[in-house]
Amino acid sequence: MRVLPSNFDFPELWQGGVPRKNPVTFIGPKADVNSGDDFSLTPGILEELFDQHQRIYIWGTVKYRDIFPETKRHITEFCTSIFAVPDNSNRLRLTGEECDRHNCSDEECPDYDAEISRP
């Protein structure tokens, strides 16, 4: 099963020419938010997942300021690996786990200073 290389730098993947979406969102304390974006997988990728030869990685960075005056900018980085697990049926059963890095917030993030200086 493929895993992320140790030098993977979690790039921003944005299609050129597509307007960037930077929605203003309110998230209450201890609340969740869903991105609402869909994605599709080819039959070949599904087969690779089913045969446990492939994983799907979802990662991102969230930058924000909280409501309190004169507070510093915050950052949260996340990475999740999604993969198939053995199942006695002939169905594709997926589960996920946190990646071994790129799961941090604020000063816990090794790239905090560089990230908060970017828009």
Secondary structure, 3 states (H helix, E strand, C coil): CCCCCCCCCCCCCCCCCCCCCCCCCCCCCCCCCCCCCCCCCCHHHHHHHHCCCCCEEEEEEEEECCCCCCCCCEEEEEEEEEEECCCCCCCCCEEEEECCCCCEEHHHCCCHHHHHHCC
